[in-house]
Amino acid sequence: MTGTKAGFIRHMGSVALAALIGFGLVAGEAASADDTPAKQIFGKVQLPTNSAPNPIGFYAKGCMAGAVAIPTDGPTWQAMRLSRNRRWGNPAMIQLLETFSQDAAKLGWGSGILIGDISQPRGGPMITGHASHQIGLDADVWFTPKPAQPLSVQAREDLPFTSMLDKSKFLTVNATRWTPTHARLVMQAASYPQVERVFVNPAIKKKLCETWTGDRALLGKVRPVYGHDEHFHIRMHCPPGTPSCKAQAPVTAGDGCDKSLAWWFTKEPWAKPKPDDKPVKPKFVTLADLPKACTAVLAAPAASEQSATFGTAYVAPQPQAGEAAVEPAINTASGDLPDGGIPVPRSRPALQ
């Protein structure tokens, strides 16, 4: 980590919260909108809190304070779909992506990586696309290398995804697209100790099981899940010193090339609802379903996009007279964490 980045993370603790009266008004407004889906509330927030980094709750049921944005362009990465405003994350995740992008380029993965969704400015549920990515510790990386000629903003909106599957066959990797470099890329992501899991399509997991000759213990961190044939999903452990972050159960021992993988190649995961099954009315997560600290996160003052962009030299602002730090309000409320369950369709397992 560079001195600038280390200083950035240290100084993020010197921050401010709106005056207590202002906090009460905003919190009251949030509480009065109990029936409003939380994704609509978090989806409207454009900037992160001006506070120390803090992941709150579970990957699929939480929020985050003190997010930073990865720059839209870097020497070995580009952020995609900028209009979504989802390039925000915990500083540990942003630093990991920068390191990974450099290692990917060394592997021969083009000139680096294309980064998809990380999280929204204050985390929380998203209007479209993900059940997780809520606490700044999840990130998507495309199965498309960064080209030598940087992509324009419009090209990043329009560039289609490239699936690694042969869609004419059941759960089969496309042999004309998948290469040993793809395999090395995924396994490089799994190699970092701070990475907890790497999610890929079951067909890709099977391909790795059949062909990977490196560390088989690392292969156990690569987990099969629906979709994820056009990108892979990196999930980090809760960073040290973040008691508000609810950890996921550890990955079971072994390489994962066992019955748990074989299940994906049966009919059960893909079974359609029976005609006589009653449709389940979707239940939208509200702010009341999230950790109480998320109300404080929504009420906290915002940082500017420039000051909260990772890797930019600046000094974090000091609290103003009459203002209190946001951390006490967040930490006081963060004891009420949700369980780790993820609402999913019938027969679909949680991200394992």
C-alpha positions in Angstrom: 0.0 0.0 0.0 1.3 3.4 -0.9 1.9 6.1 1.8 -0.9 8.1 0.3 -3.4 5.2 0.5 -2.3 4.3 4.0 -2.7 7.9 5.1 -6.1 8.0 3.4 -7.4 5.1 5.4 -5.9 6.4 8.7 -7.4 9.9 8.2 -10.9 8.6 7.3 -11.5 8.4 11.0 -11.5 12.2 11.3 -15.0 12.9 10.1 -18.4 14.5 10.8 -22.0 13.7 11.2 -24.8 16.3 10.6 -26.0 18.2 13.6 -28.0 16.0 15.9 -31.2 17.9 15.1 -30.6 17.2 11.4 -29.9 13.6 12.1 -33.2 13.2 14.0 -35.1 14.8 11.1 -33.5 12.5 8.5 -33.8 9.4 10.7 -37.5 10.3 11.3 -38.1 10.6 7.6 -36.5 7.2 7.0 -38.5 5.6 9.8 -41.7 7.0 8.4 -41.1 5.2 5.1 -41.2 1.7 6.6 -43.0 0.2 3.6 -40.7 1.7 1.1 -38.3 -0.9 -0.3 -34.8 -0.2 1.0 -33.4 -0.6 -2.5 -35.3 2.5 -3.6 -33.8 4.5 -0.7 -30.2 3.4 -1.1 -30.5 3.5 -4.9 -31.1 7.3 -4.8 -28.0 8.1 -2.7 -25.2 9.5 -4.9 -22.3 9.9 -2.5 -20.8 8.0 0.5 -20.7 9.0 4.1 -17.9 11.2 5.2 -16.7 8.8 7.9 -14.4 5.9 8.6 -14.8 2.7 6.6 -17.3 0.3 8.2 -19.1 -2.7 6.7 -22.4 -3.2 8.6 -24.4 -6.4 8.5 -24.2 -9.3 6.1 -23.2 -9.3 2.5 -26.8 -9.6 1.4 -28.4 -7.6 4.2 -26.5 -4.5 5.3 -24.9 -1.2 4.3 -21.6 0.5 4.6 -20.1 3.7 5.9 -16.9 5.4 4.6 -16.9 3.9 1.1 -14.4 5.0 -1.4 -14.7 4.8 -5.2 -12.2 3.1 -7.5 -11.1 5.6 -10.1 -13.0 5.1 -13.4 -9.6 4.5 -15.2 -6.4 3.1 -13.9 -3.2 1.8 -15.5 -4.5 -1.8 -15.3 -8.2 -1.4 -14.9 -11.4 0.3 -16.2 -14.7 0.6 -14.3 -17.7 -0.5 -16.4 -21.3 0.7 -16.6 -20.5 4.0 -14.9 -24.1 5.1 -15.1 -25.0 2.6 -12.4 -22.8 4.4 -9.8 -21.7 1.1 -8.3 -17.9 1.5 -8.2 -17.9 2.1 -4.4 -16.5 -0.2 -1.8 -14.6 -0.7 1.4 -11.0 0.6 1.0 -9.7 -2.9 1.5 -11.7 -4.1 -1.6 -10.6 -1.2 -3.7 -7.0 -1.9 -2.8 -7.5 -5.6 -3.6 -8.9 -4.8 -7.0 -5.9 -2.5 -7.8 -3.5 -5.3 -6.8 -5.4 -7.9 -8.7 -5.5 -5.8 -11.8 -1.8 -5.5 -11.8 -1.4 -9.3 -11.3 -3.9 -10.0 -14.0 -1.9 -8.0 -16.5 1.2 -9.9 -15.5 -0.7 -13.1 -16.3 -1.3 -11.9 -19.8 -4.9 -10.9 -19.2 -4.9 -8.0 -21.8 -3.8 -4.8 -20.2 -5.7 -5.5 -17.0 -9.3 -6.1 -15.8 -12.7 -4.6 -16.5 -14.5 -4.1 -13.2 -18.3 -4.5 -12.9 -20.4 -3.7 -9.9 -18.9 -3.3 -6.5 -21.5 -1.5 -4.3 -23.6 1.6 -4.1 -22.2 4.7 -2.3 -23.7 3.6 1.0 -24.2 -0.1 0.1 -27.6 -1.5 0.8 -29.9 -3.4 -1.5 -29.7 -2.5 -5.2 -32.7 -1.8 -7.4 -31.5 -4.3 -10.0 -28.9 -7.0 -10.4 -27.8 -8.4 -7.0 -28.9 -9.8 -3.7 -25.4 -9.3 -2.2 -22.9 -6.4 -2.8 -24.4 -4.6 0.1 -21.4 -3.9 2.4 -18.6 -3.1 0.0 -16.9 -6.4 0.1 -18.1 -8.0 -3.1 -17.0 -7.1 -6.6 -17.6 -8.4 -10.1 -14.8 -8.8 -12.7 -15.6 -9.4 -16.3 -14.5 -12.4 -18.3 -13.3 -9.8 -20.8 -9.7 -8.4 -20.5 -9.1 -4.6 -20.6 -8.1 -3.7 -24.2 -4.9 -1.9 -25.0 -7.0 1.1 -26.2 -9.0 2.4 -23.3 -12.8 2.1 -23.7 -14.8 5.3 -23.9 -17.6 6.1 -21.4 -20.2 5.1 -24.0 -18.4 1.9 -24.9 -18.4 0.9 -21.3 -22.2 1.3 -21.3 -22.7 -0.6 -24.6 -20.0 -3.3 -24.6 -21.9 -6.7 -24.4 -20.9 -9.4 -22.0 -19.1 -12.5 -23.3 -20.4 -15.8 -21.9 -17.9 -18.6 -21.3 -20.6 -21.2 -21.9 -21.5 -23.2 -25.0 -25.2 -22.3 -25.0 -26.0 -25.2 -27.4 -25.1 -27.7 -24.6 -26.1 -28.1 -20.9 -23.6 -26.5 -18.5 -20.6 -26.7 -20.8 -17.7 -24.3 -21.1 -17.1 -23.0 -24.6 -13.8 -24.5 -25.7 -13.2 -21.8 -28.2 -13.4 -19.0 -25.6 -12.1 -20.5 -22.4 -8.3 -20.5 -22.1 -5.7 -21.5 -19.5 -5.3 -17.7 -18.9 -9.0 -17.6 -17.8 -8.3 -20.4 -15.3 -5.2 -18.6 -14.0 -7.1 -15.4 -13.6 -9.8 -17.0 -11.4 -7.3 -18.9 -9.3 -5.2 -15.7 -8.9 -8.3 -14.0 -7.4 -8.7 -17.0 -5.1 -5.1 -16.9 -4.0 -5.3 -13.7 -1.9 -5.7 -14.5 1.8 -8.3 -11.7 2.3 -10.5 -13.3 -0.4 -13.1 -15.6 1.1 -14.9 -16.9 -2.0 -14.8 -16.5 -5.8 -18.2 -17.3 -7.4 -18.4 -18.8 -10.9 -20.8 -20.7 -13.0 -21.0 -24.4 -12.2 -19.7 -25.3 -15.6 -16.6 -23.1 -15.0 -16.1 -24.8 -11.6 -16.3 -28.2 -13.2 -13.8 -27.1 -15.9 -11.4 -26.0 -13.2 -11.8 -29.2 -11.3 -10.9 -31.2 -14.4 -7.9 -29.1 -15.5 -6.4 -27.2 -12.6 -3.0 -28.6 -11.6 -2.1 -25.9 -9.1 -3.1 -25.7 -5.4 -6.2 -27.7 -5.0 -6.9 -26.2 -1.6 -7.4 -22.8 -3.3 -9.8 -24.4 -5.7 -12.1 -25.0 -2.7 -12.6 -21.2 -2.5 -14.1 -21.2 -6.0 -17.8 -21.8 -5.5 -20.5 -22.7 -8.1 -23.6 -20.5 -8.4 -26.3 -19.5 -10.9 -25.3 -17.2 -13.7 -21.7 -15.9 -13.4 -20.7 -17.2 -16.9 -19.9 -13.7 -18.1 -18.1 -12.5 -15.0 -16.8 -13.8 -11.7 -17.6 -12.5 -8.2 -14.9 -11.8 -5.6 -16.0 -11.8 -2.0 -13.7 -10.7 0.8 -13.6 -11.6 4.5 -14.7 -9.0 6.9 -11.7 -6.8 7.5 -10.0 -6.9 10.9 -11.5 -4.6 13.4 -15.0 -4.5 11.9 -17.3 -6.1 14.5 -20.4 -4.7 12.7 -19.6 -7.0 9.7 -21.3 -10.4 9.9 -19.0 -13.1 8.5 -20.1 -15.9 6.3 -19.6 -19.5 7.4 -16.1 -20.8 6.3 -15.7 -22.7 3.1 -15.7 -26.5 3.8 -12.4 -28.3 3.5 -11.4 -29.8 0.2 -11.4 -28.7 -3.4 -15.2 -28.5 -3.8 -15.1 -31.0 -6.7 -17.5 -33.4 -5.0 -21.2 -34.1 -4.5 -21.9 -30.4 -3.9 -20.7 -29.7 -7.4 -22.4 -32.8 -8.9 -25.7 -31.5 -7.6 -25.6 -28.6 -10.1 -25.6 -31.1 -12.9 -28.9 -32.8 -11.8 -32.4 -31.6 -12.6 -33.1 -30.3 -9.2 -31.4 -26.8 -9.4 -33.1 -26.1 -12.7 -36.6 -27.5 -12.0 -39.5 -25.1 -12.9 -42.3 -24.5 -10.4 -45.1 -27.1 -10.7 -48.4 -25.8 -12.2 -50.2 -26.3 -8.9 -47.6 -24.4 -6.9 -48.9 -21.2 -5.4 -46.9 -18.2 -6.6 -44.9 -16.6 -3.8 -45.4 -12.9 -3.5 -42.0 -11.2 -3.3 -41.2 -9.5 0.0 -39.2 -6.4 -0.4 -36.5 -5.6 2.2 -37.3 -2.4 4.0 -35.0 -0.2 6.1 -36.5 -1.8 9.2 -35.1 -5.2 8.0 -31.6 -3.9 7.9 -29.2 -3.3 10.9 -30.3 -0.3 12.8 -27.0 1.4 12.1 -28.1 1.7 8.4 -30.5 4.5 9.4 -27.5 6.4 10.8 -25.5 5.7 7.6 -28.3 7.2 5.5 -28.4 10.2 7.7 -24.7 10.9 7.8 -23.2 13.8 5.8 -21.7 13.0 2.4 -18.2 13.1 1.2 -17.4 14.6 -2.2 -16.8 12.2 -5.1 -13.3 13.7 -5.5 -12.3 13.4 -1.9 -13.7 9.8 -1.7 -11.9 8.5 -4.8 -9.3 6.0 -3.8 -5.7 6.9 -4.5 -6.2 10.7 -4.6 -4.0 12.8 -2.3 -6.0 14.9 0.1 -6.7 15.4 3.7 -10.0 14.3 5.2 -12.1 17.2 6.6 -12.3 17.8 10.4 -15.6 17.8 12.3 -17.2 21.2 12.5 -18.3 22.9 15.7 -21.6 21.4 17.0 -21.2 18.2 15.0 -20.5 14.7 16.4 -18.7 11.8 14.8 -20.8 9.3 12.9 -19.0 6.3 14.3 -20.6 6.3 17.8 -24.1 6.5 16.3 -23.3 3.7 13.9 -21.5 1.5 16.4 -24.2 1.9 19.0 -26.9 0.7 16.7 -24.8 -2.0 15.0 -25.4 -4.7 17.6 -28.7 -5.7 16.0 -27.3 -7.6 13.0 -29.5 -9.6 10.6 -29.0 -13.3 10.2 -27.0 -14.6 7.2 -30.0 -16.0 5.3 -30.5 -15.0 1.7 -34.1 -15.2 0.3 -33.7 -17.3 -2.8 -36.1 -19.2 -5.1 -37.1 -22.8 -4.3 -34.3 -25.3 -4.6 -31.7 -22.6 -5.0 -28.9 -22.7 -2.4 -27.4 -19.6 -0.8 -23.9 -18.6 -2.1 -21.9 -21.3 -0.5 
